Each structure stands twice: as structure tokens, then as C-alpha cells.
Amino acid sequence: MSVTTEIGRDRGRFTAAVLGAASAPEPTPIGHRVARGVVVSANARILCLAVPGGEEHFMYDSSTVFWRGGEVGPGELRTGDDAVVLRVPGGHPIAARVWAQTARATGVIVSRDGDTLEIDPGHGRPRQTVVLPYRTSGRISVRHPRLEPGYVFDAVGVWWEGAVRAVRPATTQPPYPLGATPHRPPTRRRATTLSGVATWYDPAWGRSAHVDPRAHVDGIAYPALDPVGHDGPCDRRTSCVPLPLLSTGATLSLRNDRTHEAAALPVIDCAAADSWLCDLCSSCGGQSAGRLASLTMTGFVALGGRLEDGCFNATVTVHDGEG
């Protein structure tokens, strides 16, 4: 999986130099809001994470929430868990929310063997193995009634022995296989402000966060990449949102419509599967259909998203120098 290249960064600098800083704003630093690392220890009072360059320690308060496939206590975090921590406002070393071993599987079902699915996320990414535990299979099947090859799948869960144990559906499955998706005519209008759904993905695919630099990238995977400005294929389809073509390195301003937190973030990768779905964000009441972008795991949390929800309603602004 790619991250922002030097070519992409140079493109943004060139655009800003020619058209002005407002045409291609610098990415907003949001990394101070979130930490990601590997659990060294966790007890009733403090969490220790291994992070690049050392360790970070977080205390809790009475409102701290822990999630590991469901809400748990701090004692259920395990040494070696991949953890994402949302800090309380103000920069204090106190955890507002902690997610452990959080995983997501989004793509098309390739095969099924009993309670195990193989998912192709598209864009040449490695296929994922998804296990449907009996305890959560009913909840999954209500919104994904066709768990068979050819149908789209999207669920949040936890990493378990290299597979994703699905815990909750992240969307409602379309009633037809991907290959039978109704034709969407290409949009002829170019909007600079778009409303829809923002989702998240893990750029490190669950690999050790303290050694894989992709785990800490803040950026956006975008479902309408311009093939001219992207290194490699992006097997997208026509989105139900009138998204302009953008190149890797372009900068978008994205706002969480619920929390009103916003940031300018770089486009770093293809979000092919986002163009396969024309869904609402049910956890936020559902306002506008269609996926605008997938934020990296830490970026999604920094803008007020909850990983277990899988999405939030968002507004994206495309700047004059982009597209």
C-alpha cells in the first residue's frame, strides 16, 4: 500500500507556488490528538504503549472507554495488542478512548467455507480472511444476508491469529453482486463542496504499529484517483457522489459533520471499494449517500470518529488548485 510520495508532495508545493497557498493548503497536523502503538502493559490505572522512539504512558479517568471487540475493562487489554488511543483535549497524558486489535474488512467476497470468508479489498491489496463467530454472526447476517462470492462485505472486528473476527457490520450490503451493480452515469458537474460518508482503513493492515511507519500516517484514500497521477491501477467504479478526479498528493479539507472537527489531509492512496458502495452512515443517522474518502485509522479518530462505528457524515472541500 502506498503512502504519499515525494512526487505528490512536490505537486502540492508547485500548485501552491503558482496559484497561491489557499489553492493547495498544507496538511493539518493532527497527530498530537492520537497515539498508536503496541501494548506493553495495562492495569487499572495506567496503559503503557511502545511507540516509535520509546514508550508513552496514559492514565484513565472515570469516562475512559476501552474497546476490544466490544466495551471492556483495561484489564482485558493484552501485551502485544495493537492499540489506538484518543487523548483528552489539552494535551494531558489521559486516554479518552482506547481501541485494541481493531480491524476492518471491506471488499468483495471471493469464497466461503463455513464461517470463514475470503475478501478481496481491490486495488491489488492482499486478500483478507474473515471469521464469523457464532456470537456475532446473526448481527452480521441481518445487514449482510448474502454471504457468498460476488457480494460486497464491510465489517469491523478484531485481529485474531492473522484473520479478522467480524464483530459488527459497517454498512448494509447491496442486494446484488458487485458485477451486477446498476450502471451509474458519469457526473457532468464538478462540485467543490461534497457531502457524504467518510470511512476508515488501516494502512498497516494490523502490522506492528511501533515498527511499521504506515501505521502512523494521517491521510486519505480516495475513490476517484486520476490514473495519470497515480502509480498503479485503481480499480474504481463510477461513484454515486460526483467526485472530481484527483491525483496522489492532492489535499482535501474534510469535516466531521457531527463533531465539526476538520483538517486538510493529503490523498495518499486508492479507495477502490468506496466506489463500489452507495450507502448511508447508519451510526450517524444517514444524511447523504455515497462514500467520499477513507481516512487512515489515526486520522479518523483524530477527527472525532469511533472505529467501531466505521463511518461518520462528512463534508469535503476540493480546493481550486486540486483536481
Residue, then its C-alpha position, 0 to 999 in steps of 0.5 A: m500500500s502506498v503512502t504519499t510520495e515525494i512526487g505528490r508532495d512536490r505537486g502540492r508545493f508547485t500548485a501552491a507556488v503558482l496559484g497561491a497557498a489557499s489553492a493547495p493548503e498544507p496538511t493539518p497536523i493532527g497527530h498530537r490528538v492520537a497515539r498508536g502503538v503496541v501494548v506493553s502493559a495495562n492495569a487499572r490505572i495506567l496503559c503503557l504503549a511502545v511507540p516509535g522512539g520509546e514508550e508513552h504512558f496514559m492514565y484513565d479517568s472515570s469516562t475512559v472507554f476501552w474497546r476490544g471487540g466490544e466495551v471492556g475493562p483495561g484489564e482485558l487489554r493484552t501485551g502485544d495488542d495493537a492499540v489506538v488511543l484518543r487523548v483528552p483535549g489539552g494535551h494531558p497524558i489521559a486516554a479518552r478512548v482506547w481501541a485494541q486489535t481493531a480491524r476492518a474488512t471491506g471488499v468483495i467476497v471471493s469464497r466461503d467455507g463455513d464461517t470463514l470468508e475470503i475478501d478481496p479489498g481491490h486495488g491489488r491489496p492482499r486478500q483478507t480472511v474473515v471469521l464469523p463467530y457464532r456470537t456475532s454472526g446473526r448481527i452480521s447476517v441481518r445487514h449482510p444476508r448474502l454471504e457468498p462470492g460476488y457480494v460486497f462485505d464491510a465489517v469491523g472486528v478484531w485481529w485474531e491469529g492473522a484473520v479478522r473476527a467480524v464483530r459488527p457490520a459497517t454498512t448494509q450490503p447491496p442486494y446484488p453482486l458487485g458485477a451486477t451493480p446498476h450502471r451509474p452515469p458519469t457526473r457532468r458537474r464538478a462540485t467543490t463542496l461534497s457531502g457524504v460518508a467518510t470511512w476508515y482503513d488501516p494502512a498497516w493492515g494490523r502490522s506492528a504499529h511501533v515498527d511499521p511507519r504506515a501505521h502512523v500516517d494521517g491521510i486519505a484514500y480516495p475513490a476517484l484517483d486520476p490514473v495519470g497521477h497515480d502509480g498503479p491501477c485503481d480499480r474504481r467504479t463510477s461513484c454515486v457522489p460526483l467526485p472530481l478526479l484527483s491525483t496522489g498528493a492532492t489535499l482535501s479539507l474534510r469535516n466531521d459533520r457531527t463533531h465539526e472537527a476538520a483538517a486538510l489531509p493529503v490523498i495518499d492512496c486508492a479507495a477502490a471499494d468506496s466506489w463500489l458502495c452507495d450507502l448511508c452512515s447508519s451510526c450517524g443517522g444517514q444524511s447523504a449517500g455515497r462514500l467520499a474518502s477513507l481516512t487512515m485509522t489515526g486520522f479518523v479518530a483524530l477527527g472525532g470518529r469511533l472505529e467501531d462505528g466505521c463511518f461518520n457524515a462528512t463534508v469535503t472541500v476540493h480546493d481550486g488548485e486540486g483536481 
